[in-house]
Amino acid sequence: MTTATAELLTVPEVMARLKLGRSTVYDLIRSRRLVSITIGRSRRVPAYAVRDFINHQIEEAA
């Protein structure tokens, strides 16, 4: 697995990292709170987008 491939997460991988359901992850993507890209018919989330989302949620909670 290359570095570029390792940095793009599938929706199930994002679900596992954030401990959220599929619908919630897709809602975050749809509302643009979580950055994603489409490759063919596959949706991928860059690893940095998950980290940014978590950091933003922490800042909002503080």
N, C-alpha and C positions, 0 to 999 in steps of 0.2 A: 504494500500500500504506500503510495507516495504521500508527501507532505500535503499537497493540494487536496488529495482525496480525503485524507484524515481530517482536514479542516472543514469539510462540508458534511454536515450531519443530516441524516434522514429524519423525518417527522417522528418515527418511533424512538430514535436516539434522543431527540429533544424532549419527548414525553418522559423518558426515563431520567434524564438529567434534571428536569424541572419538577418531576413527579406530578405531572398534569395529564389530563385526558386528551385524547385526540382532538375532540371538538374545541377545547380550550386553546390548544396550540394553533389550530387553523384560525380561530377567532383572533388570536394575537397577530398572526400573519396578515389576515384580512384587514385588520385595523391599523396595520403598519407599525405596531408596537414591537414587532419582531421581524427583522429583515430576513428576506429569503430570496432565492433565485429559482428559476425553472430551467431545467436541462431536459429537453425533450418533453416527456410527460411526467418527469420526476421533480418533486419539490425538494430543495436542499436549503439548509440554514447554515450559514457560516458560523464556526465556533465562536468567533469574536462577537457575533450578534447575540448569542446566548449570554456571554459574559457581560456585554453592555446592558442587556435587559435586566439581569440580576443586579448590577450596580445601580441602575436607574431606580429599580424597586426599593433598594436599600436607602438611596438618597431621599426618595419620597416618604419613606417611613420615618426618617429621622426628624 
